[in-house]
Amino acid sequence: MSEPVKQEGAQALDEGIEAGISGLTTEQIASVINEVIDNETGARLKTYVDTCVHCGLCSEACHFYLSHEKDPHYSPVGKVKQTLWEMLRKKGRVGPAFIKNAAIIAHTECNLCKRCAQYCPFGIDIAYLMLVVRRIIHKLGVTPLYIQDTAHSHSVTMNQMWVKGDEWPDTLQWQEEEAQTEIPTLRIPLDKEGADIMYSVIAPEPKFQAQLIYQMAVIMDVAGVNWTMPATLGWDNSDMAMYTGDNEIMGRLKRTHYETAQRLRVKRIVMGECGHAFRSVYDMGNRWLGWKMPPIPMVHAIDFYHELLSQGRIKIKQKYPEPVTLHDPCNVVRGGGLGEKLREVAHAMCETVVEMHPNREHNYCCSAGGGVINCGPPFKMTRVNGNRVKAEQLFAAKTRGAKTLITPCHNCHSGLHDIVEHFGIGLEIKFISDILYEIIEKPEAT
C-alpha cells in the first residue's frame, strides 16, 4: 500500500462552517447549546455523562484513533471531551472558534459507527453524544457545506440528489425499456395499488447508478414478485438530514416515505442496498416521529435476497467464480443484525468467500455511511487517511486470495472505493445485486 499524505480536517476550509461561525456571538452559542441540552435531551444524556469514567477502553474500537497512531485526540472519549463535555462544563459559554472545531470533529472525525459502544464497559453510545453535538451545530448554522446542500435537497425535492419530479419516472421508463431488450415482457410497475412490495431506492441510483434499478427489475421479474415503485414523492429512502442534526427534515422524509407506501396499500417495503436509510427507520426517524414500530413492515435488500434464494424463487445458474470478501456495513450488520444472512447469501452466490478479520459486528467502519463522506472534497483525505486500518484489513483479505469486495451499501461502496484507490489495494467492488443479476437463471431473450 502507498503511504498516505496527512491532511487534517482542522486545516480544511469549508464554506459552510466558515460562513456559519462568522456572525456568531458567545451569547447566541450559549442560548442554542442550553436550549438543546435542556429541551431535547434527558436521562439518556445525563446517564452517559455521569457514568463515563474516561477509561479509554473505547479507543481501540475507533478506526480514526487506530489510523492516527493512537493519538488520544481521535479516541471516542477524546472527541466527546473536546466537544460536548466542554459545552456542559462551561454551560454553553464557548466561542466561535470552539464551535468550528466541534463541527469538524463531530462531522468529519466520527462516523457514528457505534463500534466503540461495543467495547465500553458501561455500553455508552458515543454516537448518540456526537449526534447531540451535530444537532447543536445544525441549530447554530455551522454544518459543513456539502452535507448541508444535501439536506436542502431533501427539503426542496424530498430526495438527496435534486432529482426533479419528471426525471424520476423518466428514469424508470428508460430502465424498463433497457430491460425489455433482455426480457420483453418485463415491466417496472408504477403506482400499482395493492402490490405485495413497494421497492424503494436512494437518489444516487436514478442520478448515477440507474443500472441498479435495471438489475433489481430483472430480479423481481425472474422471481415473479408482485411489486411496484412510486411515481411521486416518497420513492427516496435516503436521509442525510438525520446526520446533519436536522431532525425536522428527517421526520418529514420518513413520514412521506411511509405515507406513500400506505397510499399504495402495499404489504411491505423492500429497500435497496443502503445502510444509513435502514438506520433512519429502525433507530432514528421512527423514534423522532414517536413510532414504536413503522406502520408498514420494511426489510433491507439482504433480507429480501435471502428470502428469494432460500425459497427457491430465483435459481443460481453458475456461482460467481472470483473469490470475494465481505464488508459488513455498520448500519445493517452491527445495527441491524444481518451479518449471518449476508454470509448465507454470499455463499449461495459465490464459489469462495474470504472473510475479513475482524468481521460481522466487529468489522471496521468504511468511514462513509455516517455522513462523513457527504461532507465532500474538503475532508476527503481526512476520511481516507483516518481509515488506514480498514485499508490494512482489505489488503490482508486480498493477500489471502480475495479479488472482489462485496458491500451491500451505497455509502460504503463509495467510501471503500476511495480507500481501495488511494492505497492501491486493487479489489473490484460490487453490490450484491451486481453479482446476483449476473448469475441467476433468466428466460431466454427473444
C-alpha positions in Angstrom: 0.0 0.0 0.0 1.1 3.6 -0.7 1.9 5.9 2.2 -0.9 8.5 3.0 -0.3 12.2 2.7 -1.5 13.6 6.0 -4.2 16.3 5.8 -6.0 17.2 8.9 -9.7 18.2 9.0 -8.9 21.3 11.0 -6.8 22.7 8.1 -9.5 22.1 5.5 -11.5 25.2 4.5 -15.3 24.6 4.4 -17.5 27.5 3.3 -20.5 26.3 5.3 -18.5 26.2 8.6 -16.6 29.5 7.9 -19.8 31.4 6.9 -21.7 29.9 9.8 -19.3 31.0 12.6 -18.7 34.4 11.1 -21.8 36.0 12.7 -22.0 34.0 15.9 -21.7 35.5 19.4 -21.0 33.8 22.7 -24.5 34.6 23.9 -26.1 33.1 20.8 -24.0 29.9 21.1 -24.8 29.5 24.8 -28.5 30.0 24.1 -28.6 27.3 21.5 -26.5 24.8 23.5 -28.6 25.2 26.6 -31.8 25.0 24.6 -30.8 21.7 23.0 -29.5 20.2 26.3 -32.5 21.4 28.4 -35.3 20.6 26.0 -34.1 17.8 23.6 -32.0 15.6 25.9 -32.8 14.0 29.2 -32.0 10.9 31.3 -30.1 9.3 28.5 -27.5 12.1 28.2 -27.2 12.6 31.9 -26.7 8.9 32.5 -23.9 8.7 29.9 -22.2 11.8 31.1 -22.4 10.8 34.8 -21.4 7.1 34.1 -18.3 7.6 31.9 -15.1 7.2 33.9 -12.8 8.3 31.0 -11.2 4.8 31.0 -10.4 4.9 27.3 -11.4 1.3 26.6 -13.5 2.7 23.6 -10.3 3.9 21.9 -9.2 0.6 20.4 -12.5 0.3 18.6 -12.2 3.6 16.7 -10.7 3.5 13.2 -9.7 7.2 13.4 -7.7 6.5 16.6 -6.0 3.4 15.3 -5.2 5.0 12.0 -3.6 8.1 13.7 -1.0 6.1 15.8 -3.4 6.0 18.7 -3.5 9.8 19.1 -5.9 10.3 22.1 -7.5 13.3 20.4 -9.1 10.8 17.9 -10.3 8.4 20.6 -14.1 8.4 21.1 -13.9 9.7 24.6 -11.4 12.3 23.5 -13.8 13.6 20.8 -16.6 13.9 23.3 -14.3 15.7 25.8 -13.3 18.2 23.1 -16.9 18.9 22.3 -19.9 18.1 24.4 -18.2 17.8 27.8 -16.7 21.2 27.3 -20.1 22.6 26.4 -21.6 21.1 29.5 -18.7 22.2 31.7 -18.9 25.8 30.6 -22.7 25.8 30.5 -22.6 26.7 26.8 -20.2 29.6 27.2 -17.9 28.8 24.3 -16.8 30.9 21.4 -17.0 30.6 17.6 -13.5 29.0 17.3 -14.6 26.3 19.6 -17.8 25.7 17.6 -15.7 25.5 14.4 -13.5 22.8 15.9 -16.6 20.9 17.3 -18.2 21.0 13.8 -15.1 19.4 12.3 -14.7 16.8 14.9 -18.4 15.8 15.0 -18.9 15.7 11.3 -15.6 14.5 9.9 -13.7 12.7 12.6 -16.5 10.4 13.8 -18.7 8.4 11.5 -21.2 7.4 14.2 -20.5 3.7 13.5 -21.2 2.6 17.2 -18.2 0.2 17.2 -17.0 1.9 20.3 -20.2 1.2 22.2 -19.5 -2.5 22.0 -16.2 -2.1 23.9 -17.4 0.5 26.5 -17.8 -1.4 29.9 -21.0 0.6 30.5 -22.4 0.5 27.0 -22.3 4.3 26.5 -23.5 5.2 23.0 -20.9 7.8 21.9 -22.6 8.1 18.5 -25.6 9.5 20.3 -23.4 12.0 22.1 -21.8 13.1 18.8 -25.3 13.4 17.3 -26.2 15.8 20.1 -23.2 17.9 19.0 -24.3 17.7 15.4 -27.8 18.9 16.4 -26.2 21.9 18.2 -24.1 22.6 15.2 -27.1 22.5 12.9 -29.1 24.9 15.0 -26.2 27.3 15.0 -26.0 27.1 11.2 -22.4 25.8 11.1 -23.0 22.5 9.2 -20.4 21.6 6.5 -21.5 22.9 3.1 -21.7 19.7 1.1 -23.9 17.8 3.5 -26.0 20.8 4.2 -26.6 21.1 0.5 -27.9 17.5 0.6 -30.2 18.4 3.5 -31.5 21.3 1.4 -32.2 18.9 -1.5 -34.2 16.7 0.9 -36.2 19.8 2.0 -37.0 21.0 -1.5 -37.3 17.8 -3.6 -37.7 15.1 -0.9 -34.7 13.3 -2.3 -31.0 13.8 -1.7 -29.8 14.5 -5.3 -32.1 17.3 -6.5 -33.8 14.8 -8.8 -36.8 16.7 -10.3 -40.3 15.3 -10.4 -40.3 14.3 -14.1 -36.8 12.9 -14.0 -37.7 10.1 -11.7 -40.5 8.4 -13.8 -38.4 9.1 -16.9 -35.5 7.1 -15.5 -37.7 4.2 -14.6 -39.2 4.1 -18.1 -35.7 4.2 -19.6 -34.6 1.3 -17.4 -37.7 -0.6 -18.2 -37.0 -0.2 -21.9 -33.4 -1.3 -21.4 -34.5 -4.4 -19.5 -37.1 -5.3 -22.1 -34.3 -6.0 -24.6 -33.4 -8.8 -22.3 -36.9 -9.8 -21.1 -39.5 -8.4 -23.5 -42.5 -8.8 -21.0 -40.7 -7.1 -18.1 -42.4 -4.1 -16.6 -41.5 -1.7 -13.8 -45.0 -1.1 -12.3 -45.6 2.5 -11.2 -48.1 3.4 -8.5 -49.7 -0.1 -8.6 -52.1 -0.3 -5.7 -52.2 -3.4 -3.5 -48.8 -4.8 -4.6 -47.0 -7.1 -2.2 -43.9 -5.0 -2.3 -43.0 -1.3 -2.7 -39.4 -1.2 -3.8 -37.6 2.0 -2.7 -34.1 3.2 -3.5 -31.8 6.1 -2.7 -31.4 9.1 -5.0 -27.9 8.2 -6.3 -29.4 5.3 -8.2 -31.5 7.3 -10.7 -28.8 10.0 -10.7 -25.7 8.0 -11.2 -26.3 4.2 -11.0 -29.5 3.5 -12.9 -28.2 0.1 -13.8 -29.0 -1.0 -10.2 -32.7 -0.3 -10.9 -32.4 -2.3 -14.1 -30.8 -5.2 -12.2 -33.5 -5.2 -9.5 -36.3 -5.1 -12.1 -34.8 -8.3 -13.7 -34.5 -10.0 -10.3 -38.1 -9.1 -9.4 -39.4 -10.3 -12.8 -37.5 -13.6 -12.6 -38.7 -14.2 -9.1 -42.3 -13.4 -10.1 -42.7 -10.7 -7.4 -45.9 -8.6 -7.3 -44.2 -5.3 -6.9 -44.4 -1.6 -7.6 -42.4 1.6 -7.3 -43.9 5.0 -6.5 -44.2 7.6 -9.3 -44.4 10.5 -6.9 -42.6 11.8 -3.8 -41.6 9.2 -1.2 -39.5 7.0 -3.6 -36.2 8.1 -2.0 -35.4 6.4 1.3 -32.1 8.2 1.9 -31.8 10.6 4.9 -28.7 12.8 5.2 -30.8 15.2 7.3 -30.5 12.6 10.0 -26.8 13.1 10.0 -26.8 17.0 9.9 -29.0 17.1 13.1 -32.0 18.4 11.1 -34.5 16.2 12.9 -37.4 18.1 11.4 -36.5 17.2 7.8 -35.6 13.7 8.9 -39.2 13.3 10.3 -40.7 14.7 7.1 -38.7 12.2 5.0 -39.7 9.2 7.0 -43.4 10.2 7.2 -43.5 10.9 3.4 -41.9 7.5 2.6 -44.4 5.6 4.7 -47.4 7.6 3.7 -46.5 6.8 0.1 -46.5 3.1 0.9 -49.8 3.4 2.7 -51.3 5.3 -0.2 -50.4 2.4 -2.5 -51.7 -0.1 0.1 -48.6 -2.4 -0.2 -47.9 -5.1 2.2 -44.3 -4.2 2.9 -41.4 -2.1 1.7 -38.2 -3.6 0.4 -35.3 -1.1 0.3 -32.2 -1.3 -1.9 -28.7 -1.8 -0.7 -28.3 1.1 1.6 -27.2 1.3 5.2 -28.0 4.8 6.5 -31.5 4.7 5.2 -32.1 1.5 7.1 -30.8 3.2 10.3 -33.1 6.1 9.8 -36.0 3.8 10.1 -35.0 1.3 12.8 -33.1 3.7 15.0 -33.7 7.4 14.5 -36.5 8.6 12.2 -39.1 6.3 13.7 -38.1 7.4 17.2 -38.3 11.1 16.4 -41.8 10.5 15.0 -42.8 8.7 18.1 -43.4 5.4 16.4 -42.7 2.2 18.4 -42.7 0.3 15.1 -43.1 1.6 11.5 -46.7 1.5 10.2 -45.7 -0.9 7.3 -43.0 -3.6 7.6 -39.8 -2.8 5.9 -36.9 -5.1 5.1 -33.4 -4.5 3.7 -32.3 -5.9 0.4 -30.1 -8.5 2.2 -33.3 -9.9 3.9 -35.1 -9.9 0.6 -32.3 -11.7 -1.4 -32.0 -14.2 1.4 -35.8 -14.9 1.2 -35.7 -15.3 -2.6 -32.8 -17.7 -2.5 -34.0 -19.8 0.4 -37.5 -20.1 -1.0 -36.1 -21.1 -4.4 -37.8 -18.2 -6.2 -34.6 -17.4 -8.0 -32.1 -20.1 -9.0 -28.3 -19.8 -9.5 -27.2 -20.8 -12.9 -23.5 -20.8 -12.0 -21.8 -19.5 -8.9 -19.6 -16.4 -9.2 -16.1 -17.8 -9.7 -13.9 -15.0 -8.3 -13.0 -15.2 -4.6 -14.9 -12.5 -2.7 -14.6 -10.8 0.6 -17.4 -9.1 2.6 -17.7 -5.7 4.1 -20.2 -5.6 6.9 -21.9 -2.2 6.8 -22.3 -0.8 10.3 -25.9 0.2 9.9 -27.2 -3.1 8.7 -24.9 -5.6 10.4 -23.8 -4.0 13.7 -27.0 -2.1 13.9 -29.4 -4.3 12.1 -28.2 -7.9 12.8 -27.9 -9.0 9.2 -24.4 -10.4 9.3 -25.3 -14.1 9.1 -27.9 -13.6 6.3 -25.3 -11.6 4.4 -23.0 -14.6 4.6 -25.6 -17.1 3.6 -26.4 -15.0 0.6 -22.7 -14.7 -0.3 -22.1 -18.4 0.0 -25.2 -19.2 -2.1 -23.9 -16.8 -4.8 -20.1 -17.3 -4.8 -17.6 -20.2 -5.1 -15.2 -18.8 -2.5 -15.8 -16.3 0.4 -12.7 -15.0 2.1 -13.6 -13.4 5.5 -12.0 -10.2 6.6 -10.8 -10.1 10.2 -12.4 -8.8 12.3 -15.8 -9.3 10.8 -19.6 -9.2 11.3 -20.5 -6.7 14.1 -16.8 -6.2 14.9 -15.8 -5.2 11.4 -14.2 -1.8 10.9 -16.3 1.0 9.5 -15.9 2.3 5.9 -15.8 5.9 7.3 -18.6 6.9 4.9 -22.1 5.8 6.0 -22.4 8.1 9.0 -22.4 11.3 6.9 -18.6 11.9 6.8 -18.4 11.2 3.0 -21.2 13.7 2.4 -19.0 16.5 3.9 -17.4 16.5 0.5 -14.0 17.2 -1.1 -12.6 19.5 1.7 -12.5 16.4 4.0 -11.9 13.6 1.6 -8.3 12.9 2.7 -9.3 13.4 6.4 -11.6 10.4 5.8 -9.3 8.3 3.8 -6.2 8.8 6.0 -8.4 8.3 9.0 -9.1 4.8 7.9 -5.7 3.2 7.2 -6.8 0.4 9.5 -9.6 -0.5 7.0 -7.1 -0.4 4.2 -4.9 -2.9 6.1 -7.9 -5.1 6.6 -8.8 -5.1 2.9 -5.2 -5.7 1.9 -5.0 -8.7 4.2 -8.1 -10.2 2.6 -6.6 -9.6 -0.8 -3.3 -11.4 0.1 -5.5 -14.4 1.1 -7.0 -14.5 -2.4 -9.9 -12.1 -2.5 -10.4 -10.4 -5.8 -13.9 -8.9 -5.3 -15.2 -6.8 -2.4 -19.0 -7.1 -1.8 -20.6 -4.3 0.1 -24.4 -4.0 0.3 -24.5 -0.3 1.0 -24.1 2.8 -1.3 -22.1 5.0 1.0 -19.8 2.0 2.0 -19.4 1.4 -1.8 -18.2 5.0 -2.3 -16.1 5.2 0.8 -14.3 1.9 0.1 -13.7 2.9 -3.5 -11.7 5.9 -2.2 -9.7 3.7 0.2 -9.0 1.0 -2.4 -7.9 3.5 -4.9 -5.8 5.7 -2.6 -3.9 2.8 -1.0 -3.6 0.8 -4.3 -5.3 -2.3 -3.0 -6.8 -3.5 -6.3 -10.1 -5.0 -5.3 -13.2 -4.8 -7.5 -16.1 -3.5 -5.5 -19.6 -4.8 -6.2 -23.1 -4.7 -4.8 -24.9 -8.0 -4.1 -27.3 -7.2 -7.0 -24.4 -6.8 -9.4 -23.5 -10.5 -8.8 -27.0 -11.8 -8.4 -28.1 -10.4 -11.7 -25.1 -11.9 -13.4 -25.5 -15.5 -12.1 -29.3 -16.2 -11.8 -31.2 -18.2 -14.4 -33.2 -15.9 -16.7 -35.6 -16.6 -19.5 -34.0 -16.7 -23.0 -34.1 -13.4 -24.8 -36.2 -13.2 -27.9 
